[in-house]
C-alpha cells in the first residue's frame, strides 16, 4: 500500500472530502484555458490530464476503455472520457434519466452529481468504500446481492464493474431483476474488438498476472465481441451507440476528449 492510500485511510472522511474539493477547485483554476471543455463541470481548460494504464496486453488487444490516454481526466471535476460520453448521451436523451429512479453502481462522482440533480430518486452503491473518492451518501452494495425488490429502477448505470466479478452472469441477472420493464441499463466494460470470445481464466489470481493477461491487477477477464450476447443471455435487449450516432463532430470529440471508438452498451428490459 503506498503512502497516499495510507493517508486516505487515516484522514477523517469529512476532512478528506473537504481537501479533495479544495484540490479540485485549485487544480481547475490552474488549468483554465480554451483547448478542452468539460460539460459536466461547465468549464474550459488548456489541458486535460493523463489517465489509464500503459500495459502490453491493452495495446496488443486494442482494449477500448483501457490504456493510457494522454488527455482524458478533467482537472476540475476529474471526470473521464467515458463519463463525458455518457453525459453527452444523457443530454440528448433526457427521458432516460429525468425524474427516474436510478441505481448507480461504483458511481463516478461527476456523473453521479449530474444524474442525482435530475432524478426522482438516486442510489449510489459501491462494494468497497475506501478513502474519500466517493461522497458520504454512497451505500455499500454487492451487485451479487442487491437489497432491492424486482422491477425497482428505471435506469441502472454500472461502468467498469463486471470485469472485476468472476460470476458476471449472476451479476447481470441481479441487475436485470431490479430493472423495471422497459427500463434501461448502461453497462460499460473494457473490451477488445480483436477477440471474438471473452478471454477469462479464473486460475489467474496474482495481481501481476492479471495485469499481464487482463490489463489491470483486479480484472478477471477481457470482454470480446460476444459481450452483448452475454447480456442477452440473461434477458437484456442490447444495442450499441457510438459517438458518431450522437452527432458529435470531430471538433467536439477533440475538445471533449471523447474516444471515438468507445460505444455505449445500452441494455433494455
C-alpha positions in Angstrom: 0.0 0.0 0.0 1.5 3.3 -1.0 1.8 6.4 1.2 -1.2 8.1 -0.5 -3.5 5.2 0.2 -2.4 5.1 3.8 -3.0 8.8 4.2 -6.5 8.5 2.7 -7.4 5.8 5.2 -6.1 7.8 8.2 -7.9 11.1 7.4 -11.5 11.6 8.7 -13.9 11.3 5.8 -15.3 14.8 6.2 -11.8 16.3 6.2 -10.7 14.2 3.2 -13.8 15.3 1.2 -13.1 18.9 2.0 -9.4 18.6 1.0 -10.3 16.8 -2.3 -12.9 19.5 -3.1 -10.4 22.3 -2.5 -7.7 20.5 -4.5 -10.1 20.0 -7.5 -11.1 23.7 -7.3 -7.5 24.9 -7.3 -6.4 22.4 -9.9 -9.3 23.5 -12.1 -8.2 27.2 -11.8 -4.6 26.3 -12.7 -5.6 24.6 -15.9 -8.2 27.0 -17.1 -7.9 27.7 -20.9 -9.8 27.1 -24.1 -8.4 23.9 -25.6 -10.7 21.4 -23.8 -14.3 21.6 -22.5 -16.0 19.6 -19.7 -19.8 20.0 -19.8 -20.1 18.1 -16.5 -18.4 20.9 -14.6 -19.1 23.6 -17.1 -15.6 24.9 -17.6 -12.9 25.1 -20.3 -9.3 24.1 -19.8 -5.9 24.5 -21.6 -5.1 20.9 -20.7 -6.8 17.6 -19.7 -4.7 15.2 -17.5 -3.5 11.8 -18.5 -5.2 8.6 -17.2 -5.2 4.9 -17.5 -2.6 2.2 -17.7 0.1 1.6 -20.3 0.4 -2.2 -20.4 1.3 -4.5 -23.3 -1.9 -6.5 -23.3 -4.0 -3.3 -23.7 -2.1 -2.4 -26.8 -2.0 -5.9 -28.2 -5.8 -6.4 -27.9 -6.6 -2.8 -28.6 -8.8 -2.7 -25.5 -11.4 0.0 -25.7 -12.0 1.7 -22.4 -8.5 0.9 -21.2 -4.9 2.0 -21.9 -3.0 5.2 -21.2 -4.7 8.3 -22.6 -2.7 11.5 -22.6 -5.7 13.8 -22.3 -8.7 12.2 -20.6 -9.1 13.5 -17.0 -10.8 16.8 -16.4 -8.7 18.8 -13.9 -11.7 20.5 -12.4 -14.1 17.6 -11.6 -11.9 14.6 -12.5 -14.5 13.2 -15.0 -13.0 10.8 -17.5 -13.7 10.4 -21.2 -16.3 7.7 -20.6 -18.3 10.0 -18.2 -18.3 12.8 -20.7 -19.5 10.4 -23.5 -22.4 9.3 -21.2 -23.2 12.8 -20.2 -23.5 13.8 -23.9 -25.8 10.8 -24.4 -28.0 11.8 -21.5 -28.2 15.4 -22.7 -29.6 14.1 -25.9 -31.9 11.6 -24.2 -33.3 13.3 -21.1 -36.3 11.0 -20.9 -33.9 8.1 -19.9 -33.0 9.7 -16.6 -35.1 12.8 -15.8 -37.4 12.1 -12.9 -36.5 8.5 -12.9 -35.4 6.0 -10.1 -31.7 5.5 -10.7 -29.2 3.0 -9.4 -25.5 3.9 -10.0 -23.0 1.2 -9.2 -19.4 2.3 -8.4 -20.7 5.9 -9.1 -18.4 8.2 -10.8 -18.7 11.4 -8.7 -19.1 14.0 -11.5 -21.6 11.9 -13.5 -23.4 10.9 -10.3 -23.9 14.5 -9.3 -25.4 15.2 -12.7 -27.8 12.3 -12.6 -28.8 13.0 -9.0 -29.7 16.5 -9.8 -32.5 15.4 -12.2 -33.5 12.0 -10.8 -36.7 11.2 -8.9 -34.6 9.0 -6.6 -30.9 8.2 -6.8 -28.9 5.5 -5.1 -25.1 5.2 -5.5 -23.5 2.0 -4.3 -20.0 0.5 -4.1 -18.7 -2.8 -2.7 -15.6 -1.3 -1.1 -15.7 2.2 0.4 -12.1 3.4 0.5 -10.7 6.8 1.1 -12.8 9.9 0.1 -13.3 9.4 -3.6 -17.0 8.7 -3.1 -19.4 11.2 -1.4 -20.7 10.1 2.1 -24.2 9.2 0.8 -22.9 6.3 -1.3 -24.0 3.0 0.1 -22.1 -0.3 0.5 -23.7 -2.7 -2.1 -22.8 -6.0 -3.6 -24.0 -6.4 -7.1 -24.5 -10.2 -6.5 -26.8 -9.5 -3.5 -28.7 -6.3 -4.3 -31.2 -5.4 -1.5 -33.9 -4.1 -3.8 -37.2 -5.5 -5.0 -37.8 -6.7 -8.5 -38.6 -4.1 -11.1 -37.5 -1.2 -9.0 -35.2 1.1 -11.1 -35.9 2.9 -14.4 -32.2 3.4 -15.0 -29.1 1.5 -13.9 -25.6 2.8 -14.6 -22.8 0.3 -14.0 -19.5 1.2 -15.5 -16.3 -0.9 -15.5 -17.6 -3.3 -12.7 -18.4 -6.6 -14.4 -14.8 -7.3 -15.5 -14.0 -7.4 -11.7 -16.6 -10.1 -10.9 -16.0 -13.8 -11.6 -19.7 -14.6 -11.6 -20.5 -11.9 -14.1 -23.6 -13.6 -15.5 -25.0 -13.7 -11.9 -24.3 -10.0 -11.6 -26.1 -9.4 -14.9 -29.1 -11.4 -13.7 -29.2 -9.4 -10.5 -29.1 -6.1 -12.4 -31.8 -7.4 -14.8 -34.0 -8.4 -11.9 -34.1 -4.9 -10.2 -34.6 -3.1 -13.5 -38.2 -2.1 -14.4 -39.8 -3.4 -17.6 -38.8 -1.0 -20.4 -36.0 0.3 -18.1 -32.5 1.0 -19.3 -29.2 -0.2 -18.1 -25.9 1.3 -19.3 -23.3 -1.4 -18.6 -19.8 -0.2 -19.8 -16.8 -2.6 -19.7 -13.4 -2.5 -21.3 -13.5 -4.8 -24.3 -11.4 -5.9 -27.2 -12.7 -5.7 -30.8 -10.0 -8.3 -31.7 -11.4 -11.0 -29.5 -14.4 -13.0 -30.8 -14.8 -14.6 -27.4 -14.3 -13.1 -24.0 -10.9 -14.0 -22.5 -11.0 -15.3 -18.9 -9.1 -17.7 -16.7 -10.0 -17.9 -13.0 -6.9 -19.8 -12.2 -5.0 -16.5 -12.7 -5.2 -14.8 -9.3 -1.9 -13.0 -8.7 -2.2 -9.2 -9.4 0.8 -9.1 -11.6 -0.5 -12.0 -13.7 -3.9 -10.3 -14.0 -2.2 -7.2 -15.2 -0.3 -9.2 -17.8 -3.4 -11.1 -19.2 -6.3 -8.8 -18.5 -4.8 -5.3 -18.3 -5.4 -4.5 -14.6 -4.4 -6.1 -11.3 -8.0 -6.7 -10.2 -9.6 -7.7 -13.6 -10.6 -11.3 -14.1 -11.4 -11.1 -17.9 -11.2 -9.1 -21.1 -14.5 -9.0 -22.8 -14.7 -9.6 -26.5 -17.2 -9.1 -29.3 -19.5 -11.6 -27.5 -20.2 -9.2 -24.6 -23.7 -8.1 -25.9 -24.6 -11.9 -26.2 -23.6 -12.4 -22.6 -26.0 -9.6 -21.6 -28.7 -11.0 -23.9 -28.3 -14.5 -22.3 -29.9 -13.1 -19.1 -32.8 -11.4 -20.8 -31.5 -7.9 -21.9 -32.1 -6.5 -25.3 -28.8 -4.8 -26.3 -27.8 -2.0 -28.6 -24.6 -0.1 -29.1 -24.4 3.7 -29.6 -21.2 5.2 -31.0 -20.2 8.9 -30.7 -20.9 9.5 -34.4 -24.5 8.4 -33.8 -24.8 11.2 -31.3 -23.8 13.7 -33.9 -20.5 14.5 -32.1 -18.3 16.1 -34.8 -14.5 15.8 -34.9 -14.0 19.2 -33.2 -16.3 18.2 -30.3 -14.6 14.8 -30.0 -11.3 16.6 -29.6 -12.5 19.4 -27.2 -14.4 17.0 -25.0 -11.6 14.4 -25.2 -14.0 11.6 -26.1 -12.7 8.3 -27.6 -14.5 7.9 -31.0 -14.1 4.1 -30.7 -15.9 3.9 -27.4 -19.5 2.7 -27.7 -22.3 2.9 -25.1 -23.8 -0.5 -24.3 -27.5 0.1 -23.8 -29.3 -2.9 -22.3 -33.1 -2.7 -22.0 -35.6 -5.0 -20.3 
